[in-house]
Amino acid sequence: MSSVPLKLEPVSPHDFDELLALRLRAMRDSLERLGRYDEQRARERLAAGFDAAQTQHICVGGQRVGFLVLKTLSHAMRLDHLYIDPAFQSRGTGQQVLQWVFRQADRAQLPVELCALKGSEANRFYLHHGFVAIGEGEWDIDYLRLPLWPSVRTVRAMWAAFQARDWVAARRLLRHDLKATWWTSGERFDNADAFVQVQSLFPEGWSLQLIECERLEDGRVMSLVRVEHAPQRFYATSFFRVDAEQIIGIDEYWATAQEPPEWRQAAAVLGLSRFDPLDDPRAVAP
C-alpha cells in the first residue's frame, strides 16, 4: 500500500474535461475488450450525473491521480465513480480511497452501492475489499457493501488475533462462559479458556484467509475462513453470537478441500467446469 497519504480536494465544474480524459484512460482497455469504447458515449454518461459538489479529486504528493463521486442517498451511499489514472495504479491509492469511503458509510451506518463494468479488473478489486455482487445487467455488475456492525468488527478482530497468535487479545474478545461447538468433529467447549487453549495447541504452520464476514438478519455473524496448513487446506464456516462486543456463542462447521471424485469430472457433465479455489478475490488476511 502507498506510504504517501492522499488528499481529497474539491472539483470545479470547469474540471469536467479533465475528469473525462482521466476516466477514458482508466477504462479504455476494459471497454475495448468489450467493443464498447466510445468517447461520445463516455462523455454523455459522465455528464448525465455530474455534480461538482459531490465529486472530489484524488491527490497524492500534490498531484491529481484520480477522482471519485460519492453520493449520500436515503438508503445508501452510492459510489458512482472511482478512477485512478493507469500511471498511478497498483500503488494502494484505490484502497486508501475505499477505506475513506467505508469510514463515512460506517459512521452513518449505511451500505455502499456501486456498479462495475463486466470484464474489468475493478470487479476483483471490489470483491477483495468486501463488496458482494447482488445483480447484473448487460454490461455491468451491481455490488453492495454493508456497514461494519460492531459485532462484525469483533469477529474480524478474533480472526486477526488468531492469525497473529495473540491469544491474550483473542481471549478478551470471548466472554468467559462462551459456548462453542465444532459440529463436524462432535466437540463442545464450555468456556472461553478451553477454546483459546485448543487454538494455541494447533500444530504450527497454518495461516488464515478471511473470505466472508457478515451480519445476518437474526443478529448472528457468519464468517467463512480458509485455513492453509500444508499439505492440507480447510474451510471453516462459523456462526457467532455477540453481546456487548464479546463473543458468547460459536457454531462451526469444518470442511476439507479435496479433488472431486472420478464420477464428477468436468468432461462428463455438460456445463460443469473446474477452477482454482485459491484464485478467490474475496480472500484477505484477517
PLY file of the C-alpha trace (Angstrom):
ply
format ascii 1.0
element vertex 286
property float x
property float y
property float z
element edge 285
property int vertex1
property int vertex2
end_header
0.00 0.00 0.00
1.21 3.51 -0.77
3.01 5.22 2.12
2.15 8.65 0.72
-1.11 9.93 2.24
-3.75 11.03 -0.19
-5.85 14.17 -0.11
-9.33 14.69 -1.46
-9.82 18.12 -2.99
-12.95 19.85 -4.35
-13.80 19.78 -8.04
-14.87 22.77 -10.13
-17.43 22.49 -12.96
-14.56 23.61 -15.23
-12.71 20.36 -14.43
-15.18 18.21 -16.39
-12.99 17.67 -19.47
-10.00 16.74 -17.30
-12.11 14.19 -15.42
-13.48 12.75 -18.64
-9.99 12.29 -20.07
-8.88 10.51 -16.91
-11.95 8.25 -16.97
-11.26 7.31 -20.59
-7.63 6.46 -19.79
-8.68 4.32 -16.84
-11.40 2.41 -18.69
-10.06 2.21 -22.22
-8.63 -1.33 -22.05
-11.76 -2.80 -20.44
-14.11 -1.02 -22.85
-12.10 -2.02 -25.91
-12.20 -5.69 -24.82
-16.00 -5.45 -24.84
-16.10 -3.44 -28.06
-17.68 -0.56 -26.11
-15.04 2.17 -26.32
-16.91 5.27 -27.47
-15.73 8.69 -26.35
-19.04 10.40 -27.06
-20.99 7.80 -25.06
-18.50 8.14 -22.20
-18.94 11.94 -22.22
-22.73 11.64 -22.12
-22.65 9.06 -19.33
-20.34 11.11 -17.12
-22.23 14.34 -17.84
-25.62 12.78 -17.03
-24.90 12.59 -13.31
-22.08 15.10 -12.96
-22.28 17.23 -9.83
-19.08 19.04 -8.89
-20.27 19.31 -5.28
-20.26 15.51 -4.95
-17.04 14.93 -6.90
-13.52 15.06 -5.46
-10.04 14.96 -6.93
-7.78 12.24 -5.52
-4.37 13.83 -4.96
-1.11 12.14 -3.96
2.04 14.15 -3.38
0.32 17.26 -4.68
-0.60 15.59 -7.98
-4.09 14.73 -9.20
-4.16 10.97 -9.81
-7.89 10.20 -9.92
-11.36 11.22 -8.85
-14.41 9.84 -7.10
-18.10 10.63 -6.96
-19.78 9.64 -3.69
-23.46 10.43 -3.22
-25.45 10.04 0.01
-28.94 8.73 -0.70
-31.72 7.96 1.74
-30.92 4.25 1.84
-27.22 4.02 0.91
-24.06 5.76 -0.17
-23.61 5.46 -3.92
-20.07 5.30 -5.29
-20.90 6.45 -8.80
-17.30 6.76 -9.99
-13.84 5.86 -8.72
-10.99 6.10 -11.21
-7.24 6.10 -10.76
-5.05 7.14 -13.68
-3.36 3.99 -15.08
0.08 5.55 -14.50
-0.67 5.63 -10.75
-2.48 2.31 -10.29
-1.23 -0.63 -8.19
0.17 1.71 -5.53
-2.56 1.30 -2.92
-4.30 4.58 -3.71
-7.62 2.95 -4.57
-7.51 1.03 -1.30
-6.92 4.23 0.66
-9.89 5.85 -1.05
-12.15 2.90 -0.25
-11.08 2.99 3.39
-12.12 6.64 3.49
-15.47 5.78 1.87
-16.01 2.95 4.36
-15.38 5.27 7.30
-18.08 7.63 6.05
-20.52 4.77 5.48
-19.86 3.04 8.80
-20.27 6.32 10.68
-23.66 6.76 9.01
-24.45 3.02 9.22
-25.29 2.99 5.51
-24.39 0.41 2.87
-22.22 1.37 -0.11
-23.50 0.50 -3.58
-21.83 0.70 -6.98
-21.65 -0.97 -10.35
-18.57 -2.13 -12.29
-18.09 -2.90 -15.94
-18.08 -6.60 -16.76
-14.62 -7.87 -17.60
-12.91 -5.03 -15.76
-10.22 -5.64 -13.15
-12.35 -3.40 -10.93
-14.52 -6.44 -10.19
-11.67 -8.27 -8.43
-10.75 -5.05 -6.63
-14.23 -4.56 -5.19
-14.68 -8.23 -4.26
-11.30 -8.14 -2.50
-12.50 -5.21 -0.40
-15.70 -6.77 0.86
-18.30 -5.94 -1.77
-20.82 -8.61 -2.75
-22.26 -8.98 -6.26
-26.03 -8.62 -5.97
-27.13 -8.41 -9.61
-26.03 -7.70 -13.15
-27.18 -6.11 -16.36
-25.99 -6.46 -19.92
-22.72 -4.58 -19.34
-22.37 -4.00 -15.58
-22.36 -5.91 -12.28
-24.01 -4.39 -9.20
-22.19 -4.55 -5.87
-23.10 -3.83 -2.25
-21.01 -3.47 0.89
-22.92 -3.48 4.18
-21.87 -1.20 7.05
-19.44 -2.75 9.51
-21.50 -3.54 12.58
-19.73 -3.70 15.97
-20.44 -7.45 16.11
-18.73 -7.98 12.74
-15.76 -5.91 13.91
-15.47 -8.20 16.96
-15.44 -11.37 14.86
-12.91 -9.90 12.43
-10.71 -8.95 15.39
-10.88 -12.52 16.71
-9.64 -13.98 13.43
-6.90 -11.34 13.28
-5.81 -12.24 16.83
-5.72 -15.94 15.90
-3.60 -15.22 12.82
-1.21 -13.15 14.96
-1.11 -15.89 17.64
-2.12 -13.17 20.09
-4.02 -15.42 22.48
-4.41 -12.71 25.12
-6.17 -10.41 22.64
-8.29 -13.30 21.39
-9.35 -14.19 24.93
-10.50 -10.61 25.62
-12.97 -10.91 22.73
-14.64 -14.01 24.22
-16.98 -13.95 27.20
-15.82 -16.28 29.97
-18.89 -18.53 29.64
-18.54 -18.91 25.87
-20.29 -21.94 24.39
-18.65 -23.20 21.19
-19.50 -26.30 19.16
-17.49 -27.95 16.39
-20.24 -29.93 14.74
-18.21 -31.89 12.20
-15.98 -33.43 14.90
-18.52 -33.56 17.74
-16.57 -31.33 20.16
-18.03 -28.77 22.53
-16.28 -26.08 24.59
-17.95 -24.84 27.77
-15.74 -21.81 28.42
-13.51 -19.32 26.64
-10.26 -20.54 28.20
-10.70 -24.04 26.77
-11.49 -22.65 23.31
-8.40 -20.41 23.24
-6.20 -23.20 24.61
-7.15 -25.50 21.74
-6.41 -22.78 19.19
-2.96 -22.26 20.71
-2.23 -26.01 20.60
-2.82 -26.42 16.86
0.37 -27.71 15.23
2.18 -24.74 13.70
2.46 -23.91 10.01
-1.09 -22.67 9.43
-2.37 -19.36 8.11
-5.84 -17.87 7.69
-7.61 -16.19 4.79
-10.89 -14.46 5.65
-13.30 -14.83 2.73
-16.58 -13.53 4.17
-17.73 -11.97 7.43
-21.26 -10.58 7.51
-24.07 -9.86 9.94
-27.16 -11.98 9.37
-30.72 -10.68 9.71
-31.17 -12.54 13.01
-28.19 -10.69 14.52
-25.65 -13.50 14.28
-22.40 -13.04 12.38
-21.35 -15.56 9.73
-17.73 -15.96 8.65
-16.06 -18.15 6.06
-12.35 -18.74 6.58
-9.84 -20.74 4.54
-7.11 -22.39 6.60
-3.86 -23.17 4.81
-1.98 -25.95 6.62
0.21 -27.78 4.13
-0.32 -30.30 2.72
-4.00 -29.79 3.56
-6.46 -26.96 3.19
-9.65 -26.47 5.23
-12.70 -24.23 5.20
-14.42 -23.16 8.41
-17.97 -21.81 8.25
-18.81 -20.25 11.61
-21.87 -18.61 13.16
-21.23 -16.24 16.07
-23.46 -14.76 18.73
-22.06 -11.50 20.04
-23.17 -9.46 23.05
-21.62 -6.15 24.14
-18.69 -6.69 21.73
-17.83 -10.09 23.19
-18.46 -13.44 21.50
-20.77 -15.61 23.60
-21.51 -18.49 21.22
-19.99 -20.20 18.17
-21.31 -22.96 15.91
-18.61 -24.05 13.50
-18.52 -26.45 10.54
-15.23 -27.59 9.02
-14.68 -28.99 5.53
-11.50 -30.35 3.93
-10.66 -29.12 0.44
-10.28 -32.05 -1.96
-10.40 -33.01 -5.61
-13.80 -34.04 -6.99
-14.39 -37.80 -7.42
-13.94 -39.56 -10.74
-17.68 -39.69 -11.47
-17.86 -35.89 -11.29
-15.26 -34.98 -13.87
-15.97 -31.82 -15.87
-15.67 -33.63 -19.20
-18.57 -35.92 -18.25
-21.08 -33.19 -17.33
-22.14 -30.51 -19.78
-21.97 -27.13 -18.07
-19.53 -28.22 -15.31
-16.04 -26.72 -15.28
-13.07 -26.62 -12.90
-11.47 -23.56 -11.35
-8.66 -22.78 -8.92
-10.26 -22.21 -5.48
-7.18 -20.27 -4.39
-7.99 -17.64 -7.03
-10.68 -16.07 -4.85
-10.54 -12.25 -4.87
-12.56 -12.12 -1.64
-9.82 -13.78 0.44
-7.81 -11.42 2.65
-5.54 -11.85 5.63
-7.68 -11.15 8.73
0 1
1 2
2 3
3 4
4 5
5 6
6 7
7 8
8 9
9 10
10 11
11 12
12 13
13 14
14 15
15 16
16 17
17 18
18 19
19 20
20 21
21 22
22 23
23 24
24 25
25 26
26 27
27 28
28 29
29 30
30 31
31 32
32 33
33 34
34 35
35 36
36 37
37 38
38 39
39 40
40 41
41 42
42 43
43 44
44 45
45 46
46 47
47 48
48 49
49 50
50 51
51 52
52 53
53 54
54 55
55 56
56 57
57 58
58 59
59 60
60 61
61 62
62 63
63 64
64 65
65 66
66 67
67 68
68 69
69 70
70 71
71 72
72 73
73 74
74 75
75 76
76 77
77 78
78 79
79 80
80 81
81 82
82 83
83 84
84 85
85 86
86 87
87 88
88 89
89 90
90 91
91 92
92 93
93 94
94 95
95 96
96 97
97 98
98 99
99 100
100 101
101 102
102 103
103 104
104 105
105 106
106 107
107 108
108 109
109 110
110 111
111 112
112 113
113 114
114 115
115 116
116 117
117 118
118 119
119 120
120 121
121 122
122 123
123 124
124 125
125 126
126 127
127 128
128 129
129 130
130 131
131 132
132 133
133 134
134 135
135 136
136 137
137 138
138 139
139 140
140 141
141 142
142 143
143 144
144 145
145 146
146 147
147 148
148 149
149 150
150 151
151 152
152 153
153 154
154 155
155 156
156 157
157 158
158 159
159 160
160 161
161 162
162 163
163 164
164 165
165 166
166 167
167 168
168 169
169 170
170 171
171 172
172 173
173 174
174 175
175 176
176 177
177 178
178 179
179 180
180 181
181 182
182 183
183 184
184 185
185 186
186 187
187 188
188 189
189 190
190 191
191 192
192 193
193 194
194 195
195 196
196 197
197 198
198 199
199 200
200 201
201 202
202 203
203 204
204 205
205 206
206 207
207 208
208 209
209 210
210 211
211 212
212 213
213 214
214 215
215 216
216 217
217 218
218 219
219 220
220 221
221 222
222 223
223 224
224 225
225 226
226 227
227 228
228 229
229 230
230 231
231 232
232 233
233 234
234 235
235 236
236 237
237 238
238 239
239 240
240 241
241 242
242 243
243 244
244 245
245 246
246 247
247 248
248 249
249 250
250 251
251 252
252 253
253 254
254 255
255 256
256 257
257 258
258 259
259 260
260 261
261 262
262 263
263 264
264 265
265 266
266 267
267 268
268 269
269 270
270 271
271 272
272 273
273 274
274 275
275 276
276 277
277 278
278 279
279 280
280 281
281 282
282 283
283 284
284 285
